[in-house]
Amino acid sequence: MAPVSGGTSSVGTMAELVLVGGGHSHVHVLRSFGMRPMPGVRVTLVTRDVETPYSGMLPGFIAGHYDHDACHIDLMKLAGFAGARLIHAEAAGLDRANRAVLLTGRPPVRYDVLSLDIGSTPRAHDVPGAAEHATAVKPVDRLAGRWAAVVERVRAADRRLDVAVVGGGAAGVELALSIDHRLKCLMAAEGKAALRPRVVLVTRGQLLANDSARVRDRFVRLLAEREVEVLTDAEVAAVEPGALVCADGRRIAFDEALWAVQAGAAPWLRGTGLTLDERGFVAVEATLRSVNDDRVFAAGDVAAVLEHPREKAGVFAVRQGPPLTGNLRRALAGQPPVPFTPQRSYLKLISTGDRYAVASRGGFSAEGRWAWWLKDRIDRGFMRKFQEVPAMTPKPMSASPAEPRCAGCGAKVPAEALKGALRRLGLDSGTDDAAVIQPPPAGRLTVQTVDFLRAFTGDPYLFGRIAANHALGDIHAMGAEPSTALAIACVPPGRPDIVEDDLFQMLRGGLDVLRDAGALLVGGHSAEASEPALGFTVTGSVEPGRLLRKGGLRPGDRLILTKPLGTGVLLAGAMRGRARARWVAGALAAMDQPSGPAARCLAEHGAGGCTDVTGFGLFGHLVEMMQASGTTLRLDPAAVPALDGAAELLEAGVRSTLHPGNAAAAAHADGPVPDLLFDPQTAGGLLAGVPADRAEDCVAALRNLGHVHAAVVGAVESAAGSEPRIILGNLPPWPSLPNREFRR
């Protein structure tokens, strides 16, 4: 394959490496590119999960020895260290002719070199009813979420429950023993030792068929000592609600069933045209490169190395990380890949749930607490390499001083790249100098706004959606309906087809949101810049009688907030490497939620005044509404919803750069103002005054629309004194509902 990186580049991105999946091999690739970037190469991680679990620590997590963060790698933080874009989406296929990864619910992502590390998926569909009535061990993250519900069910039970684990390999054995240990300890602590659940391990053949007789004998004894029942030669032919149906007619009752049988490949691989093995995994050479596509690599469980077949085990995925990284670098540089030969045997450490483990390698086997200690030390050492990385802000790929990029109109995006992006969007590039817009019907008012954002996420499509939501917020807050929009987009320089795709992704995200809101994108401008940025000028219209303004608050109204606060501090925390990935994902999801339906709901419930909560924070926008309406506002800080992680970061001293300026608004408060209320928001919620007798119904309707955090946060009162104030404290009883207050 010819080189795609172009060597040291002074014109930005010249090649794209796309990693699909955050598996054990890919985390090594990310760490390596963070430590030693390739000039001109942009790395993109496409992942269904922003926190990837380490399979080696799953039994310890189930047994209660590790918490969530101890056994998960934060892919957002690791991608930030690597200077990589993270796209939180699920892969659904490949368009190899156009070198693109197909994603669920959004545009494809292009690549020059592609690597797959998506693990395996449960073969539950091979057995009728298994997918519906049993919990699969893989993907591991799904099991981790389900396990918490199982623990709570056991805690609340008034009888002895039955837990079945299907699969007699090492994974099933570890899982059964870990479950038994955790639930035994749980019920003893609850004073319900007699209600300790029964655990049964079901396998279609013999126990630990791939291990030595010595190891098998040890676990037969250990399982018996812990009173875990083992049913061998029990092939499960069907799963019904509450029962495993075996091929020989036996029925095994269960309250919870976990599926730990041999996993298979993702079904979408069959449509890629890649050569697969007989089980559907990607066939690769010893170099980890696809046998029929030299731009595609695969590692971990999804890969089948034809020259050196090995069992599906995490140890092989971990050890494929360095050779995969080296060969990806070689492919990007146009160099031939180097074969890798994995070892045949390795030290296997199988835990027994109670900080005890069995060690084996070849004919050797032993057991004891020392084996658990060794396993724990190895696992924690692996995790430290990927959890303890410094926060690094990627440097923009700008031109070198010897070859400066032009300014003025010379900085426009090249015509062919612009035309290509517009063509893919289904938009006419046109030849006129400006858009021609039909005025609104007689009697309607025209409303216009403009907003512009620098990119705060490496996902251009999601950024485009959020930028459009942010710009539309002002239109919705005034009760208007958007009709047209103009875009201004900035993209970093690079290879023309890469620039085209970056522009397409951003505009496609914005276009999808605008179309859903009923607005047309009628024109715009694009330019090169050191970092992506996007803004929209939006035009809308409204009937005079339906116009909402900041000064429309009325004494007696209740103040309703439609979204939780915290996007500012969470984005600041992400830049500093201090925000957990699941917190940031929650903030991005909140910003991606349109406010149009919420605005209509507020209007239907009699809203008189409204604004969108953005850069000045909730408190700053409250001051604007208070001054414009000449009222006194009462705010209950305890009722204000917050995004997960916002309070923790604020308590740790993390602040957005705009936070100190916003805090000056505290001069209008009676009493101390919590820091959360000064946090600047991006694509934040709407804040509106609704008649008190309709507020509860309004909040219920908002939650039915998906604004699950919508809440009454304050009340409007007549101004007392010459200067209106914001009073912090509990809300008074509702006039229409004596002695009753609405609470989240």
DRENLUMBA-473416 format. One record per residue (C-alpha): x, y, z; residue in one letter. Coordinates in pm, whole numbers, plus 50000, padded with zeros to 5 digits. Layout:
# residues N
XYZa
...
END
This chain:
# residues 744
500005000050000m
501295034649910a
502035058450197p
498995078150308v
500575100750567s
502685120750326g
505435123850584g
505775155650788t
502945178250679s
502555215750698s
498985215450569v
497105197050844g
495515162850825t
496835141750541m
495685107150655a
493075092650883e
493485062351108l
490125050051236v
489935026051530l
486575008551569v
486124995851923g
487875003652250g
489254969052313g
492454958552486h
494574962352170s
493234996452075h
493875012252413v
497555004552352h
497355020852008v
495845052352162l
498475054052435r
501255049752180s
499955077551954f
499635100052259g
503265094152345m
504505095951986r
502115111851734p
502565107651359m
502725141451183p
499815146250946g
497855116251082v
494535121151259r
493315092851481v
489585086951531t
488135062451781l
484625049951707v
483205033352016t
479825022352141r
480955027752501d
482965056752642v
484225035752932e
485595001652836t
485704973953097p
488804952753143y
487614916753120s
490364904053349g
488884923353642m
485224914753576l
485124885353820p
486594907854091g
483974934254010f
481164908654037i
482644895854363a
482744931254505g
486514935854517h
486624963854256y
484334993354199d
483275005553853h
486145029953802d
488835005253910a
488024981253626c
487075005453347h
489285025653114i
488065060953043d
488245062252664l
487505099652648m
490495107452865k
492715083052677l
491575096752340a
492285132052465g
495805121652560f
496245106552214a
494925137852041g
492285115351888a
488685122951799r
486145101651986l
482885093551811i
480375077952047h
478465055851806a
477965019451711e
479485005451394a
477014988351162a
479104979350856g
481804989750611l
481665006650271d
485094995050160r
484755010049811a
484495044749965n
486665036150268r
483965044250521a
482675029250846v
478885027850851l
477375039351179l
473935035351330t
471795066551304g
474395090251160r
476695095650859p
479615072150788p
483165080250899v
485885078250633r
489275061850682y
492605056550511d
493635028550746v
491115009950960l
491524987551263s
488804966351424l
488894956751792d
485204951751875i
485504919352070g
482874892352036s
479144890552092t
477104863852272p
475804835452062r
472504837152244a
470484836851922h
471654801151857d
469384790052144v
465694800152134p
464784823452418g
468354829152541a
468564865052420a
465204873552582e
465464855452915h
469184853753001a
471854880353062t
474864876852832a
478354879952979v
479504897652663k
479514926252591p
481024929952938v
479654965152992d
476054952952959r
476664926653228l
478134952553463a
474964973353438g
472654943453481r
474584930253780w
473594959853997a
469924951653934a
470524915054025v
472134924954355v
469174947054445e
466714919554355r
468494895054582v
468634920454865r
464884926654843a
463854890054802a
461874872455075d
462834837854952r
465924819554834r
466544827554467l
468154805154205d
470964818653985v
472064798253683a
475314803553493v
475404786953151v
478924778653027g
481574756653184g
484684774053055g
486994795753263a
484684825853226a
481654806553349g
483514791053641v
484934824553757e
481544840853718l
479684814153918a
482184815354205l
482234853454209s
478434855354213i
478264830354498d
480854849354704h
479224883354655r
475694871854730l
476774850855028k
478524881055181c
475604903855096l
472974882255262m
475164876355568a
475564913955608a
471794918055575e
471194892055845g
469594868655589k
472234841555557a
469514815155518a
468324833055200l
471694830555027r
470854823054661p
471594788854512r
474114790654225v
474184763553959v
476764760553679l
475444744053363v
477754731253087t
477024710152780r
480244689952816g
482764685853091q
483924713953314l
486924734453188l
487344713052878a
490284734052752n
492274730953077d
494324702853225s
492874675153437a
494734689353739r
493064723253702v
489714706653643r
490044685653959d
490904716354165r
487764734354054f
485524704154101v
486664704754465r
486434742654504l
482954744554356l
481774716654586a
483294733654892e
481404765554808r
478174746354744e
477954756854378v
476114729054197e
477654717753866v
475574700953594l
477764685753321t
476574671252989d
473604694653011a
473234711252673e
470724739752691v
468374737252391a
465974765352485a
465434791652751v
461944798852880e
460904824453140p
462324809853460g
463664777353314a
466554762953112l
465354734652890v
468074708852822c
468354687052513a
467734655852725d
464484670252859g
465754682653195r
464394716253316r
466544738153540i
464614765253723a
466164799653768f
465334834453883d
468374849253709e
470354832953428a
473724844553296l
474954833252954w
478694826152945a
478924802952646v
481414807152364q
480864840652193a
480584847551821g
481374875551578a
479304906851515a
476694898651247p
477434930051043w
480894916750953l
479214892850708r
478224921650483g
481644938250465t
483214916450197g
486154909350426l
487324873450432t
486014856850749l
486754823750915d
484134796450961e
482834813551280r
482494847851120g
485614864451264f
487894885951046v
490594864750886a
493974881850927v
497584874350845e
500254871251112a
500684908951065t
497064913651191l
496144927350846r
493064914550665s
493884887450415v
491944905450140n
492154942650224d
495514958250304d
493864989250455r
492024969250723v
493514954151039f
491874934951324a
492934924051672a
491504908251984g
488544884651980d
487244897751646v
490414886351467a
491174851051350a
494924847551286v
494964819851027l
498664811751062e
498604810551443h
495124801251569p
494634807551941r
491694806352182e
489654837752245k
491354851352557a
492064886252681g
495774878952718v
496144876152341f
494284909052281a
496564926452529v
499724912752369r
498564921252018q
498544958252112g
502244965952044p
502524946951712p
499214961451594l
500434996651674t
503684991151488g
501934977751179n
499385005751174l
502255030551175r
503945011450895r
500765010550687a
500335048050725l
503935053250615a
503635029550319g
505935003350469q
505314965550475p
503904951750801p
505894928351025v
504514894051125p
503804886751490f
503874851951647t
502024848751979p
503154824852248q
501374791352267r
501134788952644s
500694815452909y
500154818153281l
496444814453342k
495044827853670l
491434818253743i
489914834754049s
487504817654287t
485584848154409g
487124851254756d
490584866254684r
491884831654602y
492934818454263a
494254788554072v
497394793153860a
498324770853568s
500724769553276r
501284738453070g
501354709353311g
501904731553618f
499064741553850s
498834755854201a
496394775454411e
496294799954697g
495864835954801r
499254843554651w
497784835754306a
495004861054362w
497574886754478w
499604880654161l
496534883653938k
495454915554115d
498944930554076r
499084922053705i
495574935553640d
496114967953831r
499454973253657g
497774969753318f
495034994353413m
497445020453548r
499035024253205k
495745036253060f
494065052953356q
496985074453471e
497595095053158v
498035132853163p
495355155453024a
496595168752693m
494895193252461t
495625183852099p
497595210051912k
495875221851595p
497515210851273m
498335244951134s
500785255850873a
504455259750947s
506005294850952p
507825286150631a
504555280150452e
501925302850609p
498265298950526r
496545328650366c
494075350850550a
491135370950421g
489285354550135c
492375333650070g
491415313850378a
488165301450228k
487625264050202v
488665252749853p
485805254049605a
485845217149518e
485775206749884a
482875230449948l
480955218649643k
481565182349736g
480215187450087a
477125205949962l
476505179549698r
476565152149962r
474155172750173l
471745175749883g
472125213549880l
472515235349572d
475705255749590s
474025281449363g
475605310949187t
473875340349357d
475665361549615d
472975359449884a
469935339249986a
466495351349883v
463985346750165i
460205349750149q
458985374150420p
456665359450685p
452895361850629p
451255394750712a
450725399451081g
453695378451194r
456865392451343l
460335383451216t
462785370751480v
466525366951414q
469495354951615t
473105344251563v
475375321051761d
478865307351701f
480825280651888l
484355266951888r
484395229051881a
484475212552224f
484135176852097t
486105158251833g
482885144351685d
482045168551399p
478535155151340y
477555157951706l
479165192251726f
477065203351429g
473895191551601r
474745209451925i
475715241651744a
472335241751570a
470485234651894n
472375262952061h
471475287751788a
467835276751777l
467505281852152g
466995319352118d
464265314551858i
462435288552067h
462775309752383a
460805337652215m
457975314452115g
458905316751746a
459135290151477e
462445289351281p
462235291350903s
465725296650755t
469345295650863a
472745306550735l
475865287850845a
479415299250902i
481855270350933a
485565268851008c
487595237450937v
491315230550977p
493365227150657p
494225193050522g
493925169950227r
490955181850014p
488805150750062d
489385152150439i
488425188950452v
485325180850248e
484295153350488d
484905174850798d
482705202050652l
480065176750548f
479935160750893q
479495193951076m
476895207350835l
475045174250822r
474675174751200g
473365210251192g
471145203250893l
469505173351062d
468555194751363v
467415224151152l
465195202050936r
463605186051241d
462875221151370a
461275231251038g
464085253850916a
465915254150582l
469655259650549l
469755285650271v
473425295550258g
476535303650450g
480275308450444h
483245285850515s
486865292850601a
490055275850712e
490985279451079a
493295262951329s
490345244951492e
486765236051394p
484025261251467a
480435265051356l
477675290351389g
474225297851252f
472165328751187t
468565317551228v
465455335851111t
461975327751237g
458565342951286s
455895344951552v
452405358951598e
452555390251813p
450275375152074g
452515344452116r
455805363452150l
457675354452470l
460185378652620r
462385380152926k
460185407553068g
457025386553058g
457255371853409l
454155377753626r
453805376954004p
452465342954101g
454225324253819d
456375293953889r
459785292453724l
460365260453527i
463785248753403l
463735222253129t
467345209053140k
469885202253415p
472895224953464l
476585216653447g
477725215953084t
480315243253143g
482105226953435v
481915192453274l
483515204852952l
486155222953159a
486745191153356g
487085171153036a
489755195152907m
491685190353230r
491265152553229g
489205153753549r
485735145253422a
484685109153389r
483645098453043a
480105089153147r
479655124253291w
480795140752970v
478625117352762a
475635128052974g
476435164752915a
476745159652539l
473425141052534a
471755170052716a
473195195152468m
472005173352180d
468385175052300q
466375200752098p
464305226552286s
461585231852024g
459105206852173p
459775220752522a
459095256352402a
455745246252255r
454865227952576c
455655258652787l
453535280652560a
450635256252578e
450725258852957h
450525296752957g
454185307552978a
454455345352987g
458215350552997g
461015328252874c
464725326952797t
467285300352712d
469985293752971v
473365297252801t
476665315152861g
475665337253156f
474505307353360g
471135302853528l
471695330853776f
472765356053513g
469705348853303h
467485351153612l
468875385953676v
468045395953317e
464465383253353m
464055399353694m
465215433253572q
463235431653248a
459995422053424s
460445443753734g
459735415053972t
461375398054265t
462325361654212l
462535334154468r
464875305454377l
465185271754550d
468775259654479p
467905224854606a
465315221254329a
467745229954047v
468625198053853p
472315190953785a
474095168053543l
475985138753692d
479475149053793g
478875186653796a
478705189654175a
481785167654222e
483875188753983l
482735221654133l
483565208854479e
487025199054350a
487625234754234g
487065230153860v
485495260453690r
484755272153338s
486755302653233t
483495322853214l
482475312753565h
484215341453754p
482605367553531g
479185351953580n
479675352053956a
479495390053958a
475725386153928a
475695374854293a
475365411754383a
471645408054306h
471125379454551a
469995378354910d
472275351555050g
475085329654915p
474645316154562v
475755280154486p
478495278254223d
476355256453996l
474085286153925l
476975305653767f
478045277253538d
477815287453168p
475665264352957q
475895253852594t
472575244952428a
471065247752774g
467455244552875g
464625269552871l
463675289753178l
460055301453179a
457385315653405g
454195294753405v
450995301153605p
451225282853937a
448045262853881d
449435248553557r
453065243153661a
452735207353781e
450955196353462d
453585214753257c
456475196653425v
454725163153378a
454225170753008a
457865181252968l
459045148753122r
456805129152886n
458555147252600l
461925134452722g
462965163752942h
463195140553239v
464975165953461h
462425194053410a
461535209753744a
459955239353919v
462945258654055v
461495292054165g
458605316054196a
457845351354079v
456765377654332e
455925414554321s
458985436554351a
459745447654705a
461685479954731g
463305500854463s
465625473254336e
464385438454253p
466245410154423r
466635372554393i
465795355254719i
467315321054774l
465445295554982g
462475272354988n
459485281054772l
456265293154937p
453105271454911p
451385272954574w
448445297254574p
446245272454387s
447355242354592l
447605253154958p
450485238055157n
451695217854857r
454915221754670e
456085204254355f
459355185554398r
461445164754161r
END
